[in-house]
Amino acid sequence: MAFAKSNKDLFASVGADGSVRLFDLRVPSIPVAELNGHKGAVNSIAWAPHSACHIASASDDGKALIWDLSSIPKPVEEPILEYNSGAEINQMQWSTGCAQWISIALEDKLRILRV
């Protein structure tokens, strides 16, 4: 689970079913959006430090996805960026100092990706 940095009412949770669900704390029982781009358990999510409407997710399916949430409450159908690592991604972090970089950890490797 991760709280949005620039919206105090928004948080995201991950699922073993490959989904990322977004919730509003003011109505926490109903997701405001569901992101369904992964085919394996989602292991990590990271909010963009520079934008209130971007979140990244990483999964056992080897994909790191970046989502644009600006269309909510309309459904978010597709990620705006996809990186296929070829192996399960265990962890991800979006750089707070330089917003165009994301790091992912997989197997015994660390990869730094320019987004």
Residue pairs with C-beta under 8 A, 6 or more apart in sequence:
1 11
1 12
1 13
1 14
2 11
2 12
2 45
2 46
2 47
3 10
3 11
3 47
4 10
4 11
4 12
4 47
4 52
4 55
5 47
5 48
5 49
5 52
6 47
6 51
6 52
7 52
8 25
9 24
9 25
9 26
10 22
10 23
10 24
10 25
10 32
11 22
11 23
11 25
12 20
12 21
12 22
12 23
12 45
12 47
12 55
13 20
13 21
13 23
14 20
14 41
14 42
14 43
14 44
14 45
14 57
15 21
15 41
15 42
16 41
16 42
17 41
18 36
18 37
18 38
18 39
18 40
18 41
18 42
18 59
18 61
19 34
19 35
19 36
19 38
19 42
20 34
20 35
20 38
20 42
20 45
20 55
20 57
20 67
21 31
21 33
21 34
21 35
22 31
22 32
22 33
22 34
22 35
22 55
22 69
22 72
23 30
23 31
23 32
24 32
32 72
32 73
33 69
33 72
33 73
33 75
33 76
35 55
35 57
35 65
35 67
35 76
35 79
37 57
37 63
37 65
37 67
37 78
37 79
37 82
38 57
38 59
38 60
38 61
38 63
38 65
39 59
39 61
40 59
40 60
40 61
40 62
40 88
41 59
41 60
42 57
42 58
42 59
42 60
43 58
43 59
43 60
43 88
43 89
43 90
43 91
43 92
44 57
44 58
44 89
44 90
44 91
44 92
45 55
45 56
45 57
45 58
45 92
46 55
46 56
46 92
46 93
46 94
46 102
47 54
47 55
47 94
48 54
48 55
48 56
48 94
48 99
49 94
49 95
49 96
49 99
50 99
51 99
53 68
53 69
53 70
53 72
54 66
54 67
54 68
54 69
55 66
55 67
55 69
56 64
56 65
56 66
56 67
56 92
56 94
56 102
56 115
57 64
57 65
57 67
57 92
58 64
58 65
58 89
58 90
58 91
58 92
58 104
59 65
59 88
59 89
60 88
60 89
61 88
62 84
62 85
62 86
62 87
62 88
62 89
62 106
63 82
63 83
63 84
63 85
63 89
64 82
64 83
64 85
64 89
64 92
64 102
64 104
64 113
65 79
65 81
65 82
65 83
66 79
66 80
66 81
66 82
66 102
66 115
67 76
67 79
67 80
68 76
68 80
69 76
81 115
83 104
83 113
85 104
85 106
85 111
87 106
87 107
88 106
88 107
89 104
89 105
89 106
90 105
90 106
91 104
91 105
92 102
92 103
92 104
92 105
93 102
93 103
94 101
94 102
95 101
95 102
95 103
100 114
100 115
101 112
101 113
101 114
101 115
102 112
102 113
102 115
103 110
103 111
103 112
103 113
104 110
104 111
104 113
